[in-house]
């Protein structure tokens, strides 16, 4: 076909619109799946943060205990 008439152009336009509509829907679904996975990752990072907080507390407490015992050993030794 060498030339396009208005009806063929309108048909092409409708088909392209329908194709893009499907693609947008697929993209929305894909982004929703990715968002759910990021929510899981966020929860895991919260758990890791809590573990680091506990480790920090143990290190500070241990350091204070070690310094205190060294000072007491020097003072009464």
Secondary structure, 3 states (H helix, E strand, C coil): CCCCCHHHHHHHHHHHHHHHHHHHHHHHHHHHHHHHHHHHHHHHHHHHHHHHHHHHHHHHHHHHHHHHHHHHHHHHC
